[in-house]
């Protein structure tokens, strides 16, 4: 399905090695993501936890929480000063065969999915820059679970992802990709094995209720998206209290680039 495109470059995840050689800042440790960026007082309280990285839904038309009460350039700078490392997440257009009903109103167009991906890649880079997220930072594209065995839908989705990734890279950022291990991540790995170029640089895979591991994901070749290019989301929708502040989160093990805040 994902054949090598004439003139395409090999999958960048296999070519480029350690992202620190490109000026990226890598974090290794525990992280969480939550729909609404917490207040700075909550972030200060959660320094009592083992978490040191936080996923921030900074842009994209399909965000579940589009109205971010606290998120701003100053919030990011202050959270960075507190010692938090940010994982910027862009929730743009979704696969035409997305499984979640509430995401079906944000479908990728089958007319020009690559061009649409480019447009949204520019949107992601513009918004990141406005928030003080510097170049050499990662931007993670959130593509919720979809039917990757639907061949026409998979082609449309892959084209969008490649367009988005190429544009984000052209703007000086690292292109990350988040999805469920058994849908989007399996799809990207199959494309990689088929020699498709222009794939994301970083892989954030969701597989819940298993031990946290960035190296043990069965759908990924052990050499793919390494070194320091993986995040494992291993639990979802759990509520924790730290420093007296209660937040519902997804849990992640991170071995990947984090945002550089201007």
Number of C-alpha atoms within 10 A of each C-alpha: 13 19 13 16 12 8 7 11 14 18 23 19 24 15 13 14 16 18 21 14 9 11 13 20 18 20 20 16 14 19 26 22 23 18 16 22 22 20 14 16 11 16 21 18 16 22 15 13 12 11 17 21 24 25 23 22 25 23 24 20 14 20 20 13 15 15 10 15 11 14 18 15 17 12 16 25 17 16 20 17 11 14 13 22 24 26 27 23 24 29 23 23 28 26 29 22 23 23 14 11 8 10 19 16 12 17 16 24 18 17 9 13 22 23 17 20 27 21 16 27 30 17 19 28 24 15 16 25 16 12 19 17 25 17 22 22 25 31 30 28 30 23 24 20 21 23 17 22 12 11 12 14 19 23 17 20 30 25 24 28 31 23 23 31 29 23 25 29 20 14 17 14 24 26 29 30 26 26 24 21 24 17 21 26 23 18 24 26 21 18 19 25 16 15 18 24 22 25 28 26 28 28 29 27 26 26 19 17 10 10 12 20 17 23 18 12 16 10 16 19 15 13 10 20 26 23 19 21 22 26 28 28 28 19 19 18 12 10 10 13 13 16 14 10 14 13 16 16 20 21 24 28 24 27 23 28 29 26 28 22 21 13
